[in-house]
Amino acid sequence: MKITKTIQIICLILLLIFSSCAPLKMPEFLSIEKVSVNSINLSHSVINVELKYFNPNNVSLVIKETNLDVYINNSFVGHSAQLMNLPIPNRASFVVPLQLDVDNKNLLKNAVVSVFQKDAVIKVVGTVKLNKGAINKTFPIDFVTKQNLSIF
């Protein structure tokens, strides 16, 4: 009888804890912070990119995984798939470092276009897996920003 009552109390406490939690919100994209070349060869390059976000949640989270495709002016440029364990603070800005595997053929095509345009449209599409304790949630990523890529 005591075991049944204890289980009921534990279930009630867990129910109250999980029902009082607000649903997790996807962090908001703010800007592209840094871009640098990690390695380059004839067929592909690895580019380091830092994306700045804001966590609107009242709880800190952990980024566990990213899987992203990057487009410049609607042309596929590269892919980033990373496992990570990146803590993100609650109600604060944070930076996500990514390594982007780039197809140089597409990158060169966009470089030629960007010489004649002031801004390029950069689109990032994919998923990010966030974690809070035992709760994992995968969010879709789909944002578009304009970035000055002009060399003049």
Backbone as CSV, one residue per row, in Angstrom:
resi,resn,N_x,N_y,N_z,CA_x,CA_y,CA_z,C_x,C_y,C_z
1,MET,0.814,-1.187,0.000,0.000,0.000,0.000,0.864,1.259,0.000
2,LYS,1.957,1.272,0.801,2.825,2.437,0.860,3.538,2.652,-0.481
3,ILE,3.924,1.558,-1.154,4.613,1.673,-2.439,3.676,2.296,-3.471
4,THR,2.431,1.895,-3.507,1.460,2.442,-4.443,1.249,3.929,-4.183
5,LYS,1.124,4.304,-2.925,0.933,5.712,-2.573,2.171,6.537,-2.953
6,THR,3.362,5.988,-2.728,4.603,6.674,-3.085,4.679,6.872,-4.599
7,ILE,4.345,5.862,-5.366,4.353,5.961,-6.829,3.351,7.018,-7.286
8,GLN,2.195,7.068,-6.681,1.187,8.066,-7.047,1.691,9.486,-6.759
9,ILE,2.353,9.674,-5.631,2.876,10.993,-5.276,3.973,11.405,-6.259
10,ILE,4.870,10.473,-6.600,5.935,10.769,-7.557,5.345,11.132,-8.922
11,CYS,4.344,10.373,-9.356,3.695,10.667,-10.642,3.020,12.036,-10.617
12,LEU,2.386,12.394,-9.521,1.735,13.692,-9.391,2.763,14.822,-9.437
13,ILE,3.873,14.648,-8.739,4.931,15.670,-8.741,5.499,15.835,-10.154
14,LEU,5.783,14.726,-10.842,6.298,14.797,-12.206,5.297,15.459,-13.150
15,LEU,4.026,15.144,-12.980,2.986,15.748,-13.798,2.946,17.261,-13.592
16,LEU,3.034,17.707,-12.348,3.027,19.142,-12.055,4.266,19.837,-12.627
17,ILE,5.408,19.201,-12.501,6.650,19.797,-13.020,6.579,19.946,-14.534
18,PHE,6.190,18.881,-15.245,6.196,18.931,-16.702,5.044,19.744,-17.271
19,SER,3.926,19.825,-16.572,2.807,20.616,-17.086,3.033,22.107,-16.856
20,SER,3.875,22.463,-15.902,4.128,23.880,-15.632,5.218,24.451,-16.520
21,CYS,5.955,23.602,-17.209,7.027,24.081,-18.081,6.436,24.610,-19.387
22,ALA,6.910,25.776,-19.804,6.489,26.320,-21.086,7.182,25.527,-22.189
23,PRO,6.544,25.423,-23.356,7.198,24.699,-24.447,8.472,25.421,-24.886
24,LEU,9.464,24.639,-25.294,10.727,25.218,-25.743,10.513,25.982,-27.042
25,LYS,11.140,27.146,-27.133,11.093,27.947,-28.346,12.441,27.847,-29.045
26,MET,12.396,27.926,-30.349,13.618,27.905,-31.140,14.382,29.206,-30.930
27,PRO,15.694,29.133,-30.665,16.481,30.363,-30.594,16.356,31.172,-31.886
28,GLU,16.425,32.503,-31.750,16.214,33.410,-32.869,17.549,33.776,-33.514
29,PHE,17.624,33.657,-34.841,18.829,34.028,-35.574,19.005,35.542,-35.522
30,LEU,20.248,35.998,-35.227,20.557,37.423,-35.194,21.462,37.843,-36.346
31,SER,22.603,37.141,-36.511,23.539,37.569,-37.548,24.615,36.520,-37.805
32,ILE,25.340,36.734,-38.895,26.550,35.962,-39.174,27.696,36.771,-38.590
33,GLU,28.444,36.187,-37.663,29.483,36.924,-36.941,30.835,36.874,-37.644
34,LYS,31.343,35.691,-37.904,32.670,35.541,-38.503,32.632,34.465,-39.569
35,VAL,33.461,34.660,-40.587,33.640,33.653,-41.632,35.136,33.568,-41.892
36,SER,35.678,32.349,-41.837,37.104,32.159,-42.128,37.296,30.829,-42.849
37,VAL,38.352,30.757,-43.642,38.653,29.542,-44.402,39.526,28.641,-43.549
38,ASN,39.082,27.407,-43.367,39.832,26.409,-42.602,40.799,25.671,-43.519
39,SER,40.283,25.194,-44.653,41.127,24.510,-45.637,40.515,24.695,-47.016
40,ILE,41.365,24.582,-48.027,40.895,24.768,-49.397,41.706,23.874,-50.329
41,ASN,41.005,23.261,-51.298,41.684,22.540,-52.375,40.866,22.738,-53.645
42,LEU,41.170,22.023,-54.706,40.495,22.276,-55.985,39.010,21.960,-55.963
43,SER,38.611,20.900,-55.302,37.212,20.484,-55.375,36.326,21.011,-54.251
44,HIS,36.882,21.117,-53.043,36.042,21.611,-51.950,36.871,22.346,-50.898
45,SER,36.160,23.080,-50.062,36.794,23.841,-48.986,36.027,23.596,-47.696
46,VAL,36.687,23.894,-46.588,36.025,23.871,-45.287,36.087,25.296,-44.750
47,ILE,34.917,25.840,-44.472,34.810,27.216,-44.005,34.220,27.218,-42.601
48,ASN,34.853,27.972,-41.710,34.328,28.146,-40.354,33.399,29.358,-40.352
49,VAL,32.213,29.163,-39.780,31.215,30.228,-39.712,30.698,30.296,-38.283
50,GLU,30.534,31.510,-37.768,29.929,31.694,-36.447,28.596,32.408,-36.631
51,LEU,27.533,31.759,-36.165,26.193,32.326,-36.245,25.759,32.793,-34.862
52,LYS,25.253,34.013,-34.786,24.813,34.570,-33.509,23.305,34.400,-33.389
53,TYR,22.882,33.889,-32.215,21.474,33.637,-31.911,21.114,34.250,-30.562
54,PHE,19.799,34.330,-30.311,19.282,34.725,-29.009,18.365,33.612,-28.517
55,ASN,18.571,33.164,-27.268,17.727,32.130,-26.660,16.585,32.822,-25.904
56,PRO,15.336,32.748,-26.405,14.209,33.410,-25.746,13.638,32.609,-24.567
57,ASN,14.148,31.415,-24.339,13.621,30.541,-23.294,14.103,30.979,-21.911
58,ASN,13.313,30.674,-20.909,13.674,30.983,-19.527,14.621,29.941,-18.935
59,VAL,14.986,28.959,-19.731,15.896,27.907,-19.278,17.092,27.835,-20.222
60,SER,18.220,27.433,-19.675,19.387,27.198,-20.524,19.189,25.879,-21.266
61,LEU,19.813,25.768,-22.412,19.672,24.580,-23.254,21.059,24.109,-23.685
62,VAL,21.089,22.994,-24.386,22.323,22.482,-24.962,22.043,22.108,-26.412
63,ILE,22.881,22.603,-27.327,22.772,22.178,-28.725,23.516,20.860,-28.854
64,LYS,22.808,19.836,-29.310,23.390,18.499,-29.437,23.815,18.168,-30.863
65,GLU,23.090,18.717,-31.845,23.358,18.312,-33.221,22.842,19.374,-34.183
66,THR,23.591,19.606,-35.261,23.124,20.475,-36.339,23.253,19.731,-37.661
67,ASN,22.338,20.010,-38.565,22.348,19.428,-39.901,21.790,20.503,-40.840
68,LEU,22.684,21.236,-41.522,22.280,22.432,-42.247,22.795,22.441,-43.679
69,ASP,21.983,22.983,-44.592,22.385,23.258,-45.966,22.406,24.769,-46.142
70,VAL,23.423,25.276,-46.848,23.580,26.712,-47.049,23.470,27.022,-48.537
71,TYR,22.688,28.064,-48.839,22.479,28.525,-50.205,22.869,30.001,-50.289
72,ILE,23.524,30.379,-51.371,23.788,31.784,-51.647,23.126,32.103,-52.977
73,ASN,22.257,33.115,-52.965,21.474,33.499,-54.144,20.790,32.281,-54.774
74,ASN,20.184,31.465,-53.926,19.415,30.270,-54.305,20.246,29.154,-54.929
75,SER,21.570,29.214,-54.828,22.425,28.133,-55.312,23.039,27.424,-54.106
76,PHE,22.945,26.096,-54.110,23.529,25.315,-53.015,25.031,25.552,-52.966
77,VAL,25.535,25.870,-51.755,26.961,26.134,-51.583,27.625,25.052,-50.750
78,GLY,26.966,24.624,-49.655,27.608,23.641,-48.806,26.694,23.070,-47.742
79,HIS,27.282,22.166,-46.959,26.538,21.423,-45.935,27.345,21.392,-44.644
80,SER,26.635,21.436,-43.530,27.267,21.304,-42.220,26.461,20.313,-41.400
81,ALA,27.116,19.256,-40.940,26.492,18.274,-40.049,27.460,18.056,-38.899
82,GLN,27.038,18.437,-37.690,27.935,18.345,-36.556,27.219,17.820,-35.319
83,LEU,27.926,16.973,-34.585,27.514,16.610,-33.246,28.249,17.556,-32.309
84,MET,27.546,18.089,-31.333,28.191,19.020,-30.406,27.531,18.929,-29.046
85,ASN,28.100,19.607,-28.113,27.568,19.678,-26.759,27.747,21.125,-26.296
86,LEU,27.046,22.046,-26.985,27.241,23.472,-26.788,26.174,24.041,-25.852
87,PRO,26.563,24.451,-24.639,25.590,25.052,-23.722,25.183,26.446,-24.203
88,ILE,23.887,26.744,-24.107,23.408,28.078,-24.448,22.641,28.645,-23.253
89,PRO,22.979,29.872,-22.859,22.374,30.463,-21.665,20.920,30.875,-21.908
90,ASN,20.155,30.949,-20.815,18.763,31.379,-20.937,18.700,32.888,-21.156
91,ARG,17.741,33.307,-21.982,17.455,34.724,-22.256,18.722,35.531,-22.560
92,ALA,19.582,34.995,-23.410,20.836,35.663,-23.742,21.271,35.307,-25.169
93,SER,22.192,36.109,-25.689,22.772,35.842,-27.000,23.897,34.823,-26.865
94,PHE,24.132,34.082,-27.940,25.206,33.093,-27.959,25.646,32.878,-29.398
95,VAL,26.827,32.293,-29.567,27.399,32.059,-30.897,27.538,30.557,-31.126
96,VAL,27.124,30.110,-32.304,27.249,28.708,-32.698,28.343,28.600,-33.760
97,PRO,29.459,27.932,-33.441,30.509,27.742,-34.450,30.176,26.532,-35.327
98,LEU,30.261,26.731,-36.634,29.963,25.649,-37.578,31.112,25.484,-38.552
99,GLN,31.301,24.258,-39.013,32.217,23.978,-40.112,31.367,23.614,-41.315
100,LEU,31.546,24.366,-42.372,30.751,24.201,-43.576,31.609,23.574,-44.661
101,ASP,31.183,22.408,-45.167,31.862,21.762,-46.300,31.289,22.366,-47.579
102,VAL,32.156,22.992,-48.354,31.723,23.788,-49.494,32.194,23.160,-50.803
103,ASP,31.291,23.128,-51.776,31.621,22.720,-53.140,32.193,23.950,-53.840
104,ASN,33.478,23.928,-54.186,34.136,25.111,-54.758,33.525,25.565,-56.080
105,LYS,32.977,24.648,-56.850,32.347,25.021,-58.124,31.200,25.996,-57.862
106,ASN,30.348,25.670,-56.897,29.229,26.560,-56.558,29.713,27.840,-55.878
107,LEU,30.753,27.721,-55.079,31.294,28.896,-54.396,31.859,29.891,-55.404
108,LEU,32.586,29.397,-56.403,33.158,30.277,-57.421,32.071,30.948,-58.252
109,LYS,31.024,30.198,-58.568,29.907,30.775,-59.323,29.298,31.944,-58.555
110,ASN,29.129,31.773,-57.248,28.564,32.845,-56.421,29.551,33.982,-56.218
111,ALA,30.855,33.685,-56.209,31.856,34.734,-56.058,31.834,35.670,-57.260
112,VAL,31.670,35.112,-58.450,31.606,35.932,-59.666,30.377,36.830,-59.621
113,VAL,29.245,36.293,-59.220,28.011,37.082,-59.119,28.151,38.161,-58.057
114,SER,28.772,37.836,-56.919,28.863,38.791,-55.808,29.781,39.973,-56.122
115,VAL,30.675,39.832,-57.104,31.523,40.953,-57.503,30.651,42.087,-58.049
116,PHE,29.548,41.725,-58.697,28.684,42.723,-59.324,27.486,43.102,-58.464
117,GLN,27.262,42.432,-57.354,26.153,42.740,-56.456,26.697,43.159,-55.105
118,LYS,26.004,44.097,-54.479,26.445,44.535,-53.153,26.099,43.489,-52.092
119,ASP,24.878,42.983,-52.119,24.425,42.021,-51.114,24.083,40.684,-51.757
120,ALA,24.328,39.623,-51.007,23.936,38.279,-51.428,22.871,37.776,-50.463
121,VAL,21.946,37.003,-50.983,20.917,36.397,-50.146,21.442,35.044,-49.678
122,ILE,21.578,34.896,-48.354,22.067,33.650,-47.769,20.900,32.965,-47.078
123,LYS,20.679,31.716,-47.447,19.588,30.938,-46.860,20.186,29.705,-46.195
124,VAL,19.740,29.423,-44.965,20.180,28.243,-44.229,18.944,27.414,-43.905
125,VAL,18.975,26.136,-44.296,17.846,25.233,-44.104,18.356,23.945,-43.475
126,GLY,17.621,23.405,-42.516,18.017,22.143,-41.900,17.355,21.945,-40.560
127,THR,18.082,21.286,-39.648,17.546,21.020,-38.317,18.627,21.226,-37.259
128,VAL,18.168,21.498,-36.044,19.053,21.566,-34.886,18.360,20.820,-33.750
129,LYS,19.136,20.010,-33.032,18.588,19.257,-31.905,19.020,19.941,-30.615
130,LEU,18.016,20.357,-29.814,18.273,21.001,-28.529,17.934,20.035,-27.406
131,ASN,18.614,20.222,-26.276,18.439,19.336,-25.134,18.285,20.158,-23.871
132,LYS,17.360,19.722,-23.012,17.227,20.253,-21.660,16.964,19.063,-20.749
133,GLY,18.000,18.674,-20.012,17.857,17.507,-19.141,17.616,16.259,-19.966
134,ALA,16.494,15.607,-19.707,16.162,14.378,-20.431,15.307,14.649,-21.660
135,ILE,15.014,15.913,-21.926,14.141,16.266,-23.045,14.980,16.712,-24.232
136,ASN,14.786,16.030,-25.376,15.423,16.409,-26.642,14.335,16.859,-27.594
137,LYS,14.607,17.940,-28.326,13.642,18.412,-29.310,14.399,18.864,-30.543
138,THR,13.949,18.408,-31.700,14.550,18.812,-32.967,13.700,19.930,-33.565
139,PHE,14.375,21.033,-33.905,13.708,22.180,-34.489,14.114,22.325,-35.941
140,PRO,13.163,22.725,-36.803,13.547,23.034,-38.178,14.227,24.403,-38.226
141,ILE,15.201,24.521,-39.094,15.889,25.793,-39.325,15.555,26.226,-40.741
142,ASP,15.154,27.467,-40.904,14.880,28.022,-42.221,14.940,29.535,-42.084
143,PHE,16.112,30.103,-42.315,16.209,31.559,-42.240,16.948,32.094,-43.445
144,VAL,16.628,33.341,-43.754,17.222,34.035,-44.885,17.764,35.362,-44.372
145,THR,18.959,35.713,-44.814,19.546,37.003,-44.456,20.309,37.544,-45.660
146,LYS,20.479,38.847,-45.677,21.321,39.461,-46.706,22.659,39.775,-46.088
147,GLN,23.714,39.492,-46.840,25.074,39.707,-46.341,25.877,40.392,-47.429
148,ASN,26.656,41.374,-47.051,27.522,42.050,-48.004,28.732,41.161,-48.286
149,LEU,28.820,40.657,-49.497,29.938,39.810,-49.918,30.836,40.511,-50.928
150,SER,30.541,41.755,-51.198,31.303,42.508,-52.200,32.739,42.699,-51.760
151,ILE,33.664,42.575,-52.696,35.071,42.799,-52.380,35.491,44.226,-52.695
152,PHE,34.575,45.030,-53.254,34.877,46.428,-53.586,34.173,47.366,-52.630
